[in-house]
Amino acid sequence: MSSGQDKTPYLDALREYAARDPARLHVPGHKGGLGADAELLRALGGPALALDIPALTHGIDLGPAPTPFEQAQRLAAQAWGAQRTWFLINGASQGNIAAGLALAHHGREVVLQRNVHSSTIDALVLSGLRPTFAAPEVDPELGIAHCLSADALERALAATPAAVGAWVVSPTYFGAVADVRALAAVAHRHDVPLIVDEAWGAHLAFHEELPEHALAAGADLVISSTHKIVGSLTQSAMLHLGPTSPARIEVDAVDRAVTLTESTSPSSLLTGSLDAARRQAATHGRALLGRTIALLARTRAEIRAIDGLDVLDERLAGRPGVFAYDPLRLAVDVRGVAASGYELAPRLRQIGDINMELYGQNVIVAVFGMGERGLPEARRLVRALQAAVADVGLDPHGGRASFAAPPPWGELALTPREAFLGAQEVVAAPDAAGRIAAESLATYPPGIPNVLPGERLTAETLAYVQHTLEQGGSVRGASDRLLRSVRVVAEQA
Ligand SMILES: Cc1ncc(COP(=O)(O)O)c(C=O)c1O
C-alpha cells in the first residue's frame, strides 16, 4: 500500500470545517442543514448536510498547495497507478464526454467499439469527432455482446489512418474483460491512445485474483465509474490518465474538458465519497473483495444446481472477445427455463423484492459491491430463483434459439454531431429507409447499436429491429419504443 492511503484529506477537511461551526455566508442556502426542510434533515441527517460545502472554500480546495482536494486526487492517482486522476461529479458519463472533447484537440477521427455506452455517443455529438466503428464479438449462444478483439481493432485502425484514438469498453455489463494489453499494443503501434471505458472495473486494481485493470495493462485514458462497485456515492466517478505522452493526449486538454463538463458547484458530498471510497479500496479492498469473490463463487454453484439455470463465469474466458471474467457480476443464464429474463425479473420482484441490475432475453445480472454484506441478498436471490423456476417450469425445447445476427450498420452520411444538430423530422418507420437517422436504435439482445445518429437507415435494419421487438426484445435510444416512427434528419428543401 502506498503511503498515505489510510488518510482521507478531503473528507477530513470537510469535517474539520463543519466542526468549527463557521459563519456560512455562502451557498448552499440550507446553511449546513439549519435551513433545510425538516423531513430532508431527518432523512439525510444533520452530519451529512453539514458537509455540503461549496467549492472554493479555504482549507478545502483553496489555500496552500497541495490543498486537501489536490491531495485526495493525488492519492487516487497513486492507488490506481495513474499519472493524474480527476474526480468527476457527473458520473463516468462525464468522463466519456471529457475524453471525447480532449481527443478532438488532436484531430477529427476516432475508432470506437460499436457497443460503447450512450455517453460515448454523446461525446461524439459534443466533440464533432467522426467515428469508425469496430464490431465487438457476439456470443452466438447467449446473444450478448462481449469485448473488442485486437484483430478487429487492428482492422479498424488500418482503415482509419487519421484516427486520433481508439476507444473500447471493458469490462462489459456482463463481466467480460478485454485483452487490454493486446488492444493497447495495437493502438500504440498506430500511435494513438487507447481509451478504456472501465466504468464497471474500478475494483479490478485491488485483488490479485481479479483480471488486470486497464491502466496496468497499458491504457492511456481510463473512465472509471467508482460508484458502481467500489461504492462511492451515485454519480461520482474518476478519470485516470495513464503513462501516456502529451503528443497522444494533452493533459491540459483533459483538464479543461473535465471543467467544461461539470457544474461550477461540484458536490462536496460526492467528492468526499470518492476520497473515502479510495481509502477503503486501497486499505481494505483486498480483504473485502476476497470475501465477495468467495461469496459469489458459492452463490454461482447454488444457482447452477437449480435445474434450467446456468451462470456466466470464468468458463467464458477464451471465447472470442473474452480475455478474462470479472466475478463481481452475477449473470444468470435463463435460456433453460420457460420464461425470458424480461419475464423473470418482475417475478423476482414479486417473490422476494429482488431488484436486479439488468435483465435481457437470455441473461439477468445482479451486481455485488466491493464492501458487500452480501450473504443475505445472495441467499434471497437463490431462494427467489428456485421459486420462480418452479413456477414457470423448464423450456420445452431445452433452451431458446439464439437471435439472428443483425444486418451490417448503414453508411455514415453525417457525423453524429451534424445529425444531432441538424433539422429533424419524424417519419413513419416504413418511410425511413434511405433517410439519415437522427437517433440511435439498439436492439437487445445483444445491445449493439443497429443505427446511430448520422447513419443511413436501411430497410433491412428497420425490419430486423421490428422483428426483434416482435420476438419480445427491446430497442433502446428510439423516441418511439415500438418503432412505428423514426426521427430522421430533415431533407433539404
Ligand atoms: C460502460 C459504461 N460506461 C459509462 C457508463 C456511465 O456511467 P455513469 O452512470 O457513472 O455516468 C455506464 C453506465 O452504466 C456504462 O455501463
The ligand as a Tripos MOL2 file, in Angstrom:
@<TRIPOS>MOLECULE
LIG
   16    16     1     0     0
SMALL
NO_CHARGES

@<TRIPOS>ATOM
      1 C1        -19.8020    1.0720  -19.9890 C.3       1 LIG1
      2 C2        -20.4020    2.2550  -19.2880 C.ar      1 LIG1
      3 N1        -19.8220    3.4600  -19.4100 N.ar      1 LIG1
      4 C3        -20.3000    4.5500  -18.8060 C.ar      1 LIG1
      5 C4        -21.4330    4.4790  -18.0350 C.ar      1 LIG1
      6 C5        -21.9670    5.7270  -17.3990 C.3       1 LIG1
      7 O1        -21.7030    5.6960  -16.0310 O.3       1 LIG1
      8 P1        -22.3670    6.7260  -15.0140 P.3       1 LIG1
      9 O2        -23.7360    6.2030  -14.7700 O.co2     1 LIG1
     10 O3        -21.4520    6.6770  -13.8470 O.co2     1 LIG1
     11 O4        -22.3960    8.0610  -15.6610 O.co2     1 LIG1
     12 C6        -22.0920    3.2510  -17.8680 C.ar      1 LIG1
     13 C7        -23.3210    3.1530  -17.0510 C.2       1 LIG1
     14 O5        -23.9110    2.1590  -16.8670 O.2       1 LIG1
     15 C8        -21.5720    2.1020  -18.5220 C.ar      1 LIG1
     16 O6        -22.1680    0.9070  -18.4160 O.3       1 LIG1
@<TRIPOS>BOND
     1     1     2 1
     2     2     3 ar
     3     2    15 ar
     4     3     4 ar
     5     4     5 ar
     6     5     6 1
     7     5    12 ar
     8     6     7 1
     9     7     8 1
    10     8     9 2
    11     8    10 1
    12     8    11 1
    13    12    13 1
    14    12    15 ar
    15    13    14 2
    16    15    16 1
@<TRIPOS>SUBSTRUCTURE
     1 LIG1         1 GROUP 0 **** ****
